[in-house]
Amino acid sequence: MILFALAAALVAGDPVLVPTPAAPGSVTPHLVSRGECAWLSWTEEVEDGHRLRLASLAPEGFSPARTVAEGGPWFVNWADFPTFAVGDQGALIATFLPMSAAGTFTYDAVFARVAPGRLTFSSPRKLHRDEVAGEHGFVSLAPLGGGRFAACWLDGRAMGGGHGGGHGAVGAMRLYTTTIEADGDLGAERLLDDRVCECCQTALVRLADGALLLCYRDRGEGEERDIGFVRGEPVPDGAWSWSAPRSVHRDGWVIAGCPVNGPALAAGADGAAVCWFTLGSGGRPRVRVARLDESGRAFGPPVDVDDGQPEGRVDLVFDGAGRLWATWLERVGEEGVWRLREVPAPHASALPVAVDLARVPLERRSGFLRAVVVGEALLATWTTPEGIAVARVPLPGVEEE
């Protein structure tokens, strides 16, 4: 018989910093895990531009860094950053954002990959088919099996080269998806939503039933900026059938601009859930988590997990015991604190105790913390004024009788 301890008693341990091979001043850290393995990617500045670097984590520490791609000029930004994913059979894929013209927001979303059985990354290739000198970014990736990947991104091809209010945009930001086949070719490109928030991160996962779940910040006709989602189902010809966009929850956040605060998704054998930031209709900041219901096509009621003054910048992970852990940036005085908390069940009487992971400046350059679970620990990475940090956080066990 398994004894479930009180939520407040299940507290993660103190974070322990892990040395990394990243150069001082590195930015855009990102973590990916698969089984008992983890990989860290980041961006370094070099003489002629930037380079995207990667290192795997073993019990004794990180491996020497390897270069995914190098060049310039790139769009290197605190909120729109490179992504990375690991598939089966040794397949790896990374994305980054080279500039396509002289404008501030004129950049492409490109990918480089390592095919199964190969050692080096391929030459970069664009995810999108258009040739518009506009914004293409906020990419998310999900492994599909057989060395294939799904990708989604925000696409400004309809915006006339502009970006959001004040940047001369004439159209709306759109949400697109495609697949990347085992040989590196692109599958069909699909428009999923023709009016979305301009610069909030997307989130994409594959569910236990084989479907894809994609969450993003939508943009209603009245400037509602609530979280939307679509579900993709595989069809026999290798393509995907996508649902119409729906809302995770009607928060009623109306804002005449992009809050630069996208959702995070977690999926595993125990289900799936989404975490997001909102000011809602009453103007109170919240970090919320909602679980996908048994149908896989709607979300249950949200649970608020913050401590009253959140800035958002969320992430969400399942651990090996099926528990959900949320991270976010909380305002404490004049500082920001990256916090970690187990997500309680809906209607719980109290929140579990939160763990402070790090204090950072309340500035854009502090970026977004990213977390994964490997074994019995959570790994977290974030940007500091000196570079990037990685910490290992022991997670509480489940007692057995």
Buried (B, 14 or more C-beta within 10 A) or exposed (E): EEEEEEBBEBBBBEBEEBEBBBBEEBBBBBBBBBEEEBBBBBBBBEEEBBBBBBBBBEEEEBBEBBEBBBBBEBBBBBBBBBBBBBBEEEBBBBBBBBBBEEBEBBBBBBBBBBBEEEEEBBEBBBBBEBEBBBBBBBBBBBBBEEBBBBBBBBBBBBBBBBBBEEBEBEBBBBBBBBBBBBEBEBBEBBEBBBBBBBBBBBBBBBBEEEBBBBBBBBBBEEEBBBBBBBBBBBEEEEBBEBBEBEBBBEBBBBEEEBBBBBBBBBBBEBBBBBBBBBBBEEEEBBBBBBBBEEEBEBBBEBBBBBBEBBBBBBBBBBBBBEBBBBBBBBBBEEEBBBBBBBBBEEEEEEBBEBBEBBBBEBEEEBBBBBBBBBBEBBBBBBBBEEBBBBBBBBBBEBEEE
